[in-house]
């Protein structure tokens, strides 16, 4: 009955590979997000989708491509992984597109070797 | 650009004492503020929020204070418990539909 669930929790891969992180929310929220947390714990928004439509794209390299098949899912695909992509990626959702009271998943720790 | 920051990166508190976590923001147009708690290996968890038309809001053992004059936000935790040990983030946004911008986080360590 987890509200926002993302898989996998850990992802270790080689530079140059392509990987995906999946996210699902069962809260009935309209808006979903991807955040990146670096090694200094700084949280930065990457993307925001409202009802399957992209509303925020924070100058993220186009190697990162979010996909929202329906409003309960927002997956993140990353092409040609680089060392600097190593971080914890958090999916989140909110009831409205006003970026208020986000509910976060437990994170995916990505390590690029 | 505009940013949200914190005064103290680490706060050590004796169990049972009150904790105060401070946050400064630079965007005077910000109208919504929120505090999150992040425990090790978990995602950020909502604690309390406040809109700019208020200066104080209370929850269970937590109080958020907003001083718009000096652009300062604080989170007070009463009778701090070991389970309160975590990293605390403040975040702000302005105008509906804009992104939530997070501060750098403060680690709270509760000593028994």
Interface residues (C-beta under 8 A of the other chain):
Chain A: X4 X40 X41 X42 X43 X44 X45 X48 X55 X56 X58 X90 X92 X97 X98 X99 X100 X101 X102 X103 X104 X105 X106 X107
Chain B: X32 X34 X36 X38 X41 X42 X43 X44 X45 X46 X49 X87 X89 X91 X93 X96 X97 X98 X99 X100 X101 X102 X104 X105
